[in-house]
Every structure is written in structure tokens, then in C-alpha cells.
């Protein structure tokens, strides 16, 4: 099973809204499967953190698309606190 498939399976078990799940999965299809290993490991170790991780990924993508460095820095601060 690929890392993407592990993440997809894990995310389907959460209460994350289906449209958000789909948006997240589309985002990570752009990532090389080997680079998804840490996220797949997190799914196994701490599946309860997945909703926060999904929110961060989507927020980062939105900030990047808009070129909003203020939002990007806020997201990175949230991520640091979450993963500490």
C-alpha cells in the first residue's frame, strides 16, 4: 500500500467533511509518495491529529496561492505549536 493510500484510508475514518477530505487528497496527489511517509506515519501514530494537519495543509495552500506571507507565518506558528 502506498503512503497516499494509507493517508486516504486514514482520512476516510475521520469526521472531516467529505469536501475537505477531497480537497486535501487532491492537494497531496501533487506530492511524491516517498515525501508523504511522515504524514502516513502520523496517521498511524496519532490519527486524532489528522483534522488539524488537514486544516494546516489547506490553509498553507491557500496562503501560498494568494501570496499572503502574513497568513503563511501564522500558519507556520500554528504548525510549530501543534507538532511540538
Biopython code that builds the backbone (N, CA, C, O; Angstrom):
import numpy as np
from Bio.PDB.StructureBuilder import StructureBuilder

atoms = [
    (1, "UNK", "N", (0.853, -1.182, 0.000)),
    (1, "UNK", "CA", (0.000, 0.000, 0.000)),
    (1, "UNK", "C", (0.896, 1.242, 0.000)),
    (1, "UNK", "O", (1.851, 1.325, 0.772)),
    (2, "UNK", "N", (0.588, 2.182, -0.852)),
    (2, "UNK", "CA", (1.372, 3.417, -0.926)),
    (2, "UNK", "C", (1.068, 4.317, 0.272)),
    (2, "UNK", "O", (0.071, 4.129, 0.969)),
    (3, "UNK", "N", (1.933, 5.284, 0.495)),
    (3, "UNK", "CA", (1.693, 6.251, 1.574)),
    (3, "UNK", "C", (0.413, 7.028, 1.309)),
    (3, "UNK", "O", (-0.359, 7.296, 2.230)),
    (4, "UNK", "N", (0.189, 7.391, 0.046)),
    (4, "UNK", "CA", (-1.044, 8.097, -0.293)),
    (4, "UNK", "C", (-2.265, 7.259, 0.086)),
    (4, "UNK", "O", (-3.219, 7.778, 0.665)),
    (5, "UNK", "N", (-2.240, 5.988, -0.234)),
    (5, "UNK", "CA", (-3.370, 5.110, 0.080)),
    (5, "UNK", "C", (-3.577, 4.977, 1.590)),
    (5, "UNK", "O", (-4.713, 4.925, 2.061)),
    (6, "UNK", "N", (-2.475, 4.921, 2.349)),
    (6, "UNK", "CA", (-2.589, 4.867, 3.817)),
    (6, "UNK", "C", (-3.271, 6.124, 4.343)),
    (6, "UNK", "O", (-4.162, 6.053, 5.189)),
    (7, "UNK", "N", (-2.843, 7.274, 3.832)),
    (7, "UNK", "CA", (-3.418, 8.545, 4.266)),
    (7, "UNK", "C", (-4.881, 8.626, 3.856)),
    (7, "UNK", "O", (-5.729, 9.059, 4.637)),
    (8, "UNK", "N", (-5.167, 8.214, 2.645)),
    (8, "UNK", "CA", (-6.546, 8.233, 2.155)),
    (8, "UNK", "C", (-7.434, 7.362, 3.040)),
    (8, "UNK", "O", (-8.538, 7.771, 3.401)),
    (9, "UNK", "N", (-6.973, 6.189, 3.387)),
    (9, "UNK", "CA", (-7.732, 5.285, 4.237)),
    (9, "UNK", "C", (-7.944, 5.899, 5.621)),
    (9, "UNK", "O", (-9.036, 5.832, 6.184)),
    (10, "UNK", "N", (-6.898, 6.486, 6.149)),
    (10, "UNK", "CA", (-6.964, 7.096, 7.481)),
    (10, "UNK", "C", (-7.935, 8.276, 7.497)),
    (10, "UNK", "O", (-8.733, 8.422, 8.423)),
    (11, "UNK", "N", (-7.860, 9.103, 6.476)),
    (11, "UNK", "CA", (-8.704, 10.304, 6.448)),
    (11, "UNK", "C", (-10.184, 9.940, 6.315)),
    (11, "UNK", "O", (-11.050, 10.653, 6.824)),
    (12, "UNK", "N", (-10.465, 8.852, 5.644)),
    (12, "UNK", "CA", (-11.856, 8.416, 5.481)),
    (12, "UNK", "C", (-12.478, 7.999, 6.808)),
    (12, "UNK", "O", (-13.701, 7.964, 6.938)),
    (13, "UNK", "N", (-11.632, 7.681, 7.800)),
    (13, "UNK", "CA", (-12.109, 7.262, 9.123)),
    (13, "UNK", "C", (-12.375, 8.447, 10.055)),
    (13, "UNK", "O", (-12.855, 8.260, 11.173)),
    (14, "UNK", "N", (-12.067, 9.655, 9.601)),
    (14, "UNK", "CA", (-12.237, 10.834, 10.449)),
    (14, "UNK", "C", (-13.619, 11.458, 10.235)),
    (14, "UNK", "O", (-14.398, 11.029, 9.383)),
    (15, "UNK", "N", (-13.887, 12.474, 11.032)),
    (15, "UNK", "CA", (-15.135, 13.230, 10.884)),
    (15, "UNK", "C", (-14.920, 14.482, 10.031)),
    (15, "UNK", "O", (-15.769, 15.373, 10.004)),
    (16, "UNK", "N", (-13.796, 14.543, 9.343)),
    (16, "UNK", "CA", (-13.524, 15.675, 8.453)),
    (16, "UNK", "C", (-14.568, 15.641, 7.341)),
    (16, "UNK", "O", (-14.811, 14.587, 6.754)),
    (17, "UNK", "N", (-15.189, 16.788, 7.045)),
    (17, "UNK", "CA", (-16.197, 16.811, 5.972)),
    (17, "UNK", "C", (-15.640, 16.263, 4.658)),
    (17, "UNK", "O", (-14.472, 16.473, 4.331)),
    (18, "UNK", "N", (-16.477, 15.571, 3.925)),
    (18, "UNK", "CA", (-16.063, 14.916, 2.687)),
    (18, "UNK", "C", (-15.442, 15.881, 1.695)),
    (18, "UNK", "O", (-14.452, 15.541, 1.047)),
    (19, "UNK", "N", (-15.999, 17.077, 1.560)),
    (19, "UNK", "CA", (-15.424, 18.033, 0.601)),
    (19, "UNK", "C", (-14.021, 18.463, 1.025)),
    (19, "UNK", "O", (-13.153, 18.670, 0.177)),
    (20, "UNK", "N", (-13.798, 18.596, 2.319)),
    (20, "UNK", "CA", (-12.471, 18.942, 2.826)),
    (20, "UNK", "C", (-11.509, 17.777, 2.623)),
    (20, "UNK", "O", (-10.354, 17.978, 2.249)),
    (21, "UNK", "N", (-11.985, 16.564, 2.869)),
    (21, "UNK", "CA", (-11.166, 15.379, 2.610)),
    (21, "UNK", "C", (-10.717, 15.357, 1.156)),
    (21, "UNK", "O", (-9.539, 15.155, 0.860)),
    (22, "UNK", "N", (-11.656, 15.565, 0.266)),
    (22, "UNK", "CA", (-11.354, 15.527, -1.164)),
    (22, "UNK", "C", (-10.370, 16.618, -1.567)),
    (22, "UNK", "O", (-9.454, 16.367, -2.350)),
    (23, "UNK", "N", (-10.551, 17.820, -1.043)),
    (23, "UNK", "CA", (-9.623, 18.919, -1.349)),
    (23, "UNK", "C", (-8.215, 18.569, -0.884)),
    (23, "UNK", "O", (-7.242, 18.796, -1.604)),
    (24, "UNK", "N", (-8.111, 18.021, 0.308)),
    (24, "UNK", "CA", (-6.816, 17.645, 0.854)),
    (24, "UNK", "C", (-6.165, 16.548, 0.010)),
    (24, "UNK", "O", (-4.978, 16.624, -0.308)),
    (25, "UNK", "N", (-6.934, 15.550, -0.343)),
    (25, "UNK", "CA", (-6.383, 14.446, -1.134)),
    (25, "UNK", "C", (-5.914, 14.917, -2.508)),
    (25, "UNK", "O", (-4.904, 14.437, -3.023)),
    (26, "UNK", "N", (-6.646, 15.850, -3.093)),
    (26, "UNK", "CA", (-6.210, 16.413, -4.376)),
    (26, "UNK", "C", (-4.881, 17.150, -4.191)),
    (26, "UNK", "O", (-3.983, 17.037, -5.024)),
    (27, "UNK", "N", (-4.762, 17.901, -3.097)),
    (27, "UNK", "CA", (-3.520, 18.620, -2.830)),
    (27, "UNK", "C", (-2.329, 17.674, -2.723)),
    (27, "UNK", "O", (-1.271, 17.936, -3.296)),
    (28, "UNK", "N", (-2.499, 16.579, -1.992)),
    (28, "UNK", "CA", (-1.337, 15.722, -1.750)),
    (28, "UNK", "C", (-1.036, 14.780, -2.916)),
    (28, "UNK", "O", (-0.008, 14.103, -2.908)),
    (29, "UNK", "N", (-1.910, 14.727, -3.909)),
    (29, "UNK", "CA", (-1.571, 13.928, -5.092)),
    (29, "UNK", "C", (-0.395, 14.554, -5.835)),
    (29, "UNK", "O", (0.260, 13.888, -6.637)),
    (30, "UNK", "N", (-0.129, 15.817, -5.573)),
    (30, "UNK", "CA", (0.980, 16.526, -6.214)),
    (30, "UNK", "C", (2.323, 16.223, -5.556)),
    (30, "UNK", "O", (3.375, 16.604, -6.071)),
    (31, "UNK", "N", (2.282, 15.538, -4.417)),
    (31, "UNK", "CA", (3.483, 15.267, -3.634)),
    (31, "UNK", "C", (3.983, 13.854, -3.944)),
    (31, "UNK", "O", (3.195, 12.913, -4.037)),
    (32, "UNK", "N", (5.292, 13.720, -4.101)),
    (32, "UNK", "CA", (5.889, 12.405, -4.320)),
    (32, "UNK", "C", (5.535, 11.499, -3.136)),
    (32, "UNK", "O", (5.575, 11.927, -1.983)),
    (33, "UNK", "N", (5.192, 10.259, -3.433)),
    (33, "UNK", "CA", (4.724, 9.345, -2.390)),
    (33, "UNK", "C", (5.731, 9.175, -1.263)),
    (33, "UNK", "O", (5.336, 9.059, -0.103)),
    (34, "UNK", "N", (7.012, 9.156, -1.573)),
    (34, "UNK", "CA", (8.039, 8.997, -0.535)),
    (34, "UNK", "C", (8.010, 10.163, 0.450)),
    (34, "UNK", "O", (8.283, 9.987, 1.637)),
    (35, "UNK", "N", (7.681, 11.348, -0.046)),
    (35, "UNK", "CA", (7.613, 12.526, 0.815)),
    (35, "UNK", "C", (6.375, 12.512, 1.718)),
    (35, "UNK", "O", (6.292, 13.296, 2.664)),
    (36, "UNK", "N", (5.430, 11.640, 1.436)),
    (36, "UNK", "CA", (4.237, 11.521, 2.267)),
    (36, "UNK", "C", (4.450, 10.586, 3.460)),
    (36, "UNK", "O", (3.562, 10.437, 4.299)),
    (37, "UNK", "N", (5.627, 9.956, 3.536)),
    (37, "UNK", "CA", (5.898, 8.990, 4.602)),
    (37, "UNK", "C", (5.660, 9.565, 6.009)),
    (37, "UNK", "O", (4.997, 8.915, 6.817)),
    (38, "UNK", "N", (6.185, 10.775, 6.332)),
    (38, "UNK", "CA", (5.937, 11.303, 7.679)),
    (38, "UNK", "C", (4.445, 11.468, 7.993)),
    (38, "UNK", "O", (4.013, 11.227, 9.120)),
    (39, "UNK", "N", (3.677, 11.873, 7.006)),
    (39, "UNK", "CA", (2.237, 12.030, 7.217)),
    (39, "UNK", "C", (1.560, 10.669, 7.394)),
    (39, "UNK", "O", (0.671, 10.523, 8.233)),
    (40, "UNK", "N", (1.973, 9.689, 6.618)),
    (40, "UNK", "CA", (1.435, 8.330, 6.774)),
    (40, "UNK", "C", (1.780, 7.788, 8.156)),
    (40, "UNK", "O", (0.954, 7.137, 8.795)),
    (41, "UNK", "N", (3.004, 8.056, 8.618)),
    (41, "UNK", "CA", (3.404, 7.621, 9.960)),
    (41, "UNK", "C", (2.575, 8.306, 11.029)),
    (41, "UNK", "O", (2.188, 7.681, 12.016)),
    (42, "UNK", "N", (2.302, 9.587, 10.836)),
    (42, "UNK", "CA", (1.477, 10.333, 11.789)),
    (42, "UNK", "C", (0.069, 9.761, 11.836)),
    (42, "UNK", "O", (-0.537, 9.693, 12.905)),
    (43, "UNK", "N", (-0.451, 9.354, 10.702)),
    (43, "UNK", "CA", (-1.774, 8.730, 10.651)),
    (43, "UNK", "C", (-1.818, 7.483, 11.533)),
    (43, "UNK", "O", (-2.794, 7.235, 12.240)),
    (44, "UNK", "N", (-0.743, 6.713, 11.472)),
    (44, "UNK", "CA", (-0.675, 5.502, 12.288)),
    (44, "UNK", "C", (-0.511, 5.826, 13.766)),
    (44, "UNK", "O", (-1.169, 5.221, 14.612)),
    (45, "UNK", "N", (0.363, 6.778, 14.079)),
    (45, "UNK", "CA", (0.715, 7.078, 15.463)),
    (45, "UNK", "C", (-0.307, 7.961, 16.173)),
    (45, "UNK", "O", (-0.616, 7.735, 17.343)),
    (46, "UNK", "N", (-0.833, 8.966, 15.469)),
    (46, "UNK", "CA", (-1.732, 9.942, 16.086)),
    (46, "UNK", "C", (-2.863, 10.322, 15.141)),
    (46, "UNK", "O", (-2.928, 11.468, 14.696)),
    (47, "UNK", "N", (-3.744, 9.397, 14.830)),
    (47, "UNK", "CA", (-4.815, 9.718, 13.871)),
    (47, "UNK", "C", (-5.715, 10.867, 14.326)),
    (47, "UNK", "O", (-6.350, 11.526, 13.502)),
    (48, "UNK", "N", (-5.769, 11.105, 15.631)),
    (48, "UNK", "CA", (-6.611, 12.193, 16.139)),
    (48, "UNK", "C", (-6.082, 13.565, 15.740)),
    (48, "UNK", "O", (-6.823, 14.547, 15.791)),
    (49, "UNK", "N", (-4.814, 13.650, 15.343)),
    (49, "UNK", "CA", (-4.252, 14.939, 14.929)),
    (49, "UNK", "C", (-4.515, 15.241, 13.458)),
    (49, "UNK", "O", (-4.227, 16.345, 12.995)),
    (50, "UNK", "N", (-5.047, 14.294, 12.731)),
    (50, "UNK", "CA", (-5.243, 14.468, 11.294)),
    (50, "UNK", "C", (-6.138, 15.661, 10.934)),
    (50, "UNK", "O", (-5.805, 16.376, 9.990)),
    (51, "UNK", "N", (-7.245, 15.916, 11.623)),
    (51, "UNK", "CA", (-8.050, 17.094, 11.258)),
    (51, "UNK", "C", (-7.251, 18.401, 11.311)),
    (51, "UNK", "O", (-7.400, 19.256, 10.438)),
    (52, "UNK", "N", (-6.409, 18.554, 12.328)),
    (52, "UNK", "CA", (-5.588, 19.762, 12.425)),
    (52, "UNK", "C", (-4.565, 19.826, 11.297)),
    (52, "UNK", "O", (-4.328, 20.895, 10.736)),
    (53, "UNK", "N", (-3.965, 18.701, 10.966)),
    (53, "UNK", "CA", (-2.968, 18.648, 9.901)),
    (53, "UNK", "C", (-3.613, 18.997, 8.558)),
    (53, "UNK", "O", (-3.046, 19.750, 7.766)),
    (54, "UNK", "N", (-4.787, 18.451, 8.313)),
    (54, "UNK", "CA", (-5.505, 18.742, 7.065)),
    (54, "UNK", "C", (-5.800, 20.237, 6.971)),
    (54, "UNK", "O", (-5.596, 20.848, 5.923)),
    (55, "UNK", "N", (-6.278, 20.821, 8.059)),
    (55, "UNK", "CA", (-6.552, 22.263, 8.071)),
    (55, "UNK", "C", (-5.296, 23.066, 7.739)),
    (55, "UNK", "O", (-5.349, 24.028, 6.972)),
    (56, "UNK", "N", (-4.160, 22.660, 8.326)),
    (56, "UNK", "CA", (-2.907, 23.366, 8.072)),
    (56, "UNK", "C", (-2.482, 23.266, 6.607)),
    (56, "UNK", "O", (-2.087, 24.264, 6.004)),
    (57, "UNK", "N", (-2.562, 22.078, 6.042)),
    (57, "UNK", "CA", (-2.183, 21.890, 4.635)),
    (57, "UNK", "C", (-3.027, 22.769, 3.720)),
    (57, "UNK", "O", (-2.501, 23.437, 2.830)),
    (58, "UNK", "N", (-4.332, 22.762, 3.944)),
    (58, "UNK", "CA", (-5.230, 23.552, 3.094)),
    (58, "UNK", "C", (-4.980, 25.048, 3.289)),
    (58, "UNK", "O", (-4.966, 25.812, 2.324)),
    (59, "UNK", "N", (-4.783, 25.458, 4.540)),
    (59, "UNK", "CA", (-4.506, 26.870, 4.818)),
    (59, "UNK", "C", (-3.191, 27.302, 4.185)),
    (59, "UNK", "O", (-3.099, 28.409, 3.654)),
    (60, "UNK", "N", (-2.168, 26.445, 4.231)),
    (60, "UNK", "CA", (-0.884, 26.767, 3.600)),
    (60, "UNK", "C", (-1.052, 26.932, 2.096)),
    (60, "UNK", "O", (-0.518, 27.869, 1.502)),
    (61, "UNK", "N", (-1.781, 26.035, 1.500)),
    (61, "UNK", "CA", (-2.002, 26.115, 0.055)),
    (61, "UNK", "C", (-2.708, 27.417, -0.300)),
    (61, "UNK", "O", (-2.317, 28.102, -1.246)),
    (62, "UNK", "N", (-3.750, 27.759, 0.459)),
    (62, "UNK", "CA", (-4.487, 28.999, 0.187)),
    (62, "UNK", "C", (-3.590, 30.222, 0.345)),
    (62, "UNK", "O", (-3.621, 31.129, -0.487)),
    (63, "UNK", "N", (-2.789, 30.250, 1.413)),
    (63, "UNK", "CA", (-1.891, 31.388, 1.644)),
    (63, "UNK", "C", (-0.861, 31.493, 0.528)),
    (63, "UNK", "O", (-0.533, 32.591, 0.077)),
    (64, "UNK", "N", (-0.357, 30.358, 0.087)),
    (64, "UNK", "CA", (0.629, 30.346, -0.982)),
    (64, "UNK", "C", (0.006, 30.854, -2.287)),
    (64, "UNK", "O", (0.617, 31.642, -3.009)),
    (65, "UNK", "N", (-1.206, 30.397, -2.579)),
    (65, "UNK", "CA", (-1.895, 30.825, -3.801)),
    (65, "UNK", "C", (-2.105, 32.334, -3.814)),
    (65, "UNK", "O", (-1.992, 32.979, -4.856)),
    (66, "UNK", "N", (-2.415, 32.895, -2.626)),
    (66, "UNK", "CA", (-2.693, 34.329, -2.519)),
    (66, "UNK", "C", (-1.426, 35.153, -2.332)),
    (66, "UNK", "O", (-1.455, 36.378, -2.456)),
    (67, "UNK", "N", (-0.304, 34.479, -2.030)),
    (67, "UNK", "CA", (0.932, 35.205, -1.749)),
    (67, "UNK", "C", (0.856, 35.975, -0.444)),
    (67, "UNK", "O", (1.497, 37.015, -0.293)),
    (68, "UNK", "N", (0.079, 35.474, 0.492)),
    (68, "UNK", "CA", (-0.151, 36.143, 1.772)),
    (68, "UNK", "C", (0.863, 35.658, 2.805)),
    (68, "UNK", "O", (0.636, 34.654, 3.479)),
    (69, "UNK", "N", (1.978, 36.371, 2.926)),
    (69, "UNK", "CA", (3.037, 35.961, 3.847)),
    (69, "UNK", "C", (2.621, 36.083, 5.306)),
    (69, "UNK", "O", (3.094, 35.318, 6.147)),
    (70, "UNK", "N", (1.748, 37.029, 5.617)),
    (70, "UNK", "CA", (1.261, 37.159, 6.989)),
    (70, "UNK", "C", (0.495, 35.917, 7.404)),
    (70, "UNK", "O", (0.712, 35.369, 8.485)),
    (71, "UNK", "N", (-0.401, 35.480, 6.538)),
    (71, "UNK", "CA", (-1.162, 34.255, 6.814)),
    (71, "UNK", "C", (-0.223, 33.050, 6.879)),
    (71, "UNK", "O", (-0.368, 32.189, 7.746)),
    (72, "UNK", "N", (0.743, 32.997, 5.952)),
    (72, "UNK", "CA", (1.706, 31.890, 5.935)),
    (72, "UNK", "C", (2.441, 31.797, 7.275)),
    (72, "UNK", "O", (2.578, 30.710, 7.837)),
    (73, "UNK", "N", (2.918, 32.946, 7.786)),
    (73, "UNK", "CA", (3.651, 32.953, 9.054)),
    (73, "UNK", "C", (2.767, 32.512, 10.216)),
    (73, "UNK", "O", (3.223, 31.788, 11.100)),
    (74, "UNK", "N", (1.520, 32.938, 10.222)),
    (74, "UNK", "CA", (0.580, 32.496, 11.258)),
    (74, "UNK", "C", (0.377, 30.983, 11.205)),
    (74, "UNK", "O", (0.365, 30.314, 12.239)),
    (75, "UNK", "N", (0.221, 30.459, 10.014)),
    (75, "UNK", "CA", (0.019, 29.018, 9.827)),
    (75, "UNK", "C", (1.250, 28.259, 10.319)),
    (75, "UNK", "O", (1.124, 27.239, 10.995)),
    (76, "UNK", "N", (2.425, 28.753, 9.982)),
    (76, "UNK", "CA", (3.656, 28.087, 10.411)),
    (76, "UNK", "C", (3.784, 28.114, 11.933)),
    (76, "UNK", "O", (4.271, 27.149, 12.523)),
    (77, "UNK", "N", (3.358, 29.195, 12.573)),
    (77, "UNK", "CA", (3.358, 29.255, 14.041)),
    (77, "UNK", "C", (2.405, 28.219, 14.617)),
    (77, "UNK", "O", (2.746, 27.509, 15.563)),
    (78, "UNK", "N", (1.208, 28.136, 14.041)),
    (78, "UNK", "CA", (0.240, 27.121, 14.496)),
    (78, "UNK", "C", (0.807, 25.724, 14.327)),
    (78, "UNK", "O", (0.657, 24.871, 15.202)),
    (79, "UNK", "N", (1.461, 25.495, 13.190)),
    (79, "UNK", "CA", (2.031, 24.170, 12.921)),
    (79, "UNK", "C", (3.116, 23.845, 13.945)),
    (79, "UNK", "O", (3.166, 22.728, 14.460)),
    (80, "UNK", "N", (3.975, 24.803, 14.242)),
    (80, "UNK", "CA", (5.045, 24.568, 15.212)),
    (80, "UNK", "C", (4.469, 24.183, 16.568)),
    (80, "UNK", "O", (4.970, 23.273, 17.229)),
    (81, "UNK", "N", (3.417, 24.878, 16.978)),
    (81, "UNK", "CA", (2.785, 24.571, 18.268)),
    (81, "UNK", "C", (2.123, 23.202, 18.245)),
    (81, "UNK", "O", (2.185, 22.462, 19.227)),
    (82, "UNK", "N", (1.500, 22.870, 17.146)),
    (82, "UNK", "CA", (0.813, 21.575, 17.023)),
    (82, "UNK", "C", (1.790, 20.419, 17.067)),
    (82, "UNK", "O", (1.533, 19.404, 17.715)),
    (83, "UNK", "N", (2.909, 20.568, 16.381)),
    (83, "UNK", "CA", (3.860, 19.474, 16.266)),
    (83, "UNK", "C", (4.911, 19.447, 17.361)),
    (83, "UNK", "O", (5.773, 18.569, 17.380)),
    (84, "UNK", "N", (4.840, 20.420, 18.284)),
    (84, "UNK", "CA", (5.835, 20.476, 19.382)),
    (84, "UNK", "C", (5.634, 19.372, 20.389)),
    (84, "UNK", "O", (6.382, 19.282, 21.363)),
]
sb = StructureBuilder()
sb.init_structure("model")
sb.init_model(0)
sb.init_chain("A")
sb.init_seg("    ")
for serial, (resi, resn, name, xyz) in enumerate(atoms, 1):
    if name == "N":
        sb.init_residue(resn, " ", resi, " ")
    sb.init_atom(name, np.array(xyz, "f"), 0.0, 1.0, " ", f" {name:<3s}", serial, name[0])
structure = sb.get_structure()
